[in-house]
Amino acid sequence: MHVFCTYLDSRLPPHPKYPDGKTFTSQHFIQTPDKPDTSNENVFCIYQSSINPPHYELIYECHVYSLPKGRNNMFHTLLMFLYIIKTKESGMLGRVNLGLSGVNVLWIFGE
């Protein structure tokens, strides 16, 4: 997960609210013991609900997507995160296109 967050931190434009350069991590990744605000419709994040063993959940538009536990939980969560960006957000994460004309990580879903 750290590699994914660091990669997107390096690809997203800097934000004055996050001077440490962790634009993606600060906005879209929450780690326990912190809790996401599930009542806020604008929250779209990956939430690490358990450190050991690691377990991730996806929060999107006040809904918590709890994906199956196990060794593939992180991969399922990342795929669901990217799939929602492609289908519900038109390939955009904020002002950055994750499709062909941008970071190009959505190619994994094909057309």
N, C-alpha and C positions, 0 to 999 in steps of 0.2 A: 504494500500500500504506500509505503514511504517513497518508493521509486516513482509510482504513478503521480503522487501529489507533487513531488519535486519536479517532475517533467512538466506538469501543467503550470506550476509556479514559474518555470523558466519561459513558458510560452505565452502566458497571459500578460497583458500590459500592466505596468505598475499602477498601484492605486494609492492615493495620498493617505487613505485611512490605514493602510498596512505598510509602513515604511520599511519593515524587515524583509520585504520582497516576497512574502508568502501570500500572494493574492489568492490563489486557489485554495490553499490549505486553510487560510483564515476564514474564508467564506463558505467552503463546501466540505469541510472535514471536521468532525467533532469527536473527541475521544473521551471515554468515561474517565473521571467522575463527572465531567461536564455533561449537561443534558440539552438536547435541542428543543427549541420552542415549537412544539407540534401544533400549536393553535395559530401560528402565523402562516398564512397561505403562500407567502413569498419564500419560505424556507425550502431549499433544495440541497440536501447534503447527504453525505455518507457518515453514519454514526457507528463508531466502534463501541458496542455495548458491553463487551467483555475483552479483557486484556489476555487472560490465560485460561482456557484456549481462546484465541482471537475469534470474535464473532462480529460481523458487520450487518447493519440494517440500513435501509434507504428511506429517507424522509422526503416526500414530494407532495406539495399542496395539501398539507394537514393529514396526510396518510403515511403510516409507517409500514413499509414493505419488509417483513421479516423473512429473509430467504433461508433455505435449509441449512442446518448446522453441518459442520464437517470441514474437511480439508479444502473443499472447493468453494466455500462460502465467500471468500474474498473475490474470487473470479466471477462468481455469479452476481455479486453486488456490483462490481465494476461493469460487467456487461449490461446489467439492468440500468445503471446510471447512464451509460452511453446510449442505450436504446431509447430511454426517455428523452434524452437530448435530441436524438435524431427524429423521433416520431412526434413528440409533444412540443418541443422547443424549436423546431425547424432547423436543427443542427447547430443552434447558437447557444453558447454558454456566456450569458451576459452579452457583450458586444463582440465576442470572438466566435468565428465560425470554426467548428471542429470538423467540417467536411472538407471537400476538395480544395476550396479556395482559401482555406485557413490551415489549421494544424494537421488536418487529414488523419484523424484517428477513427473516423466513422467508416472507413473503407471496409472494415471487418464485417459489416452488415450487407455489403453489396448494394444493389440498386433497390 
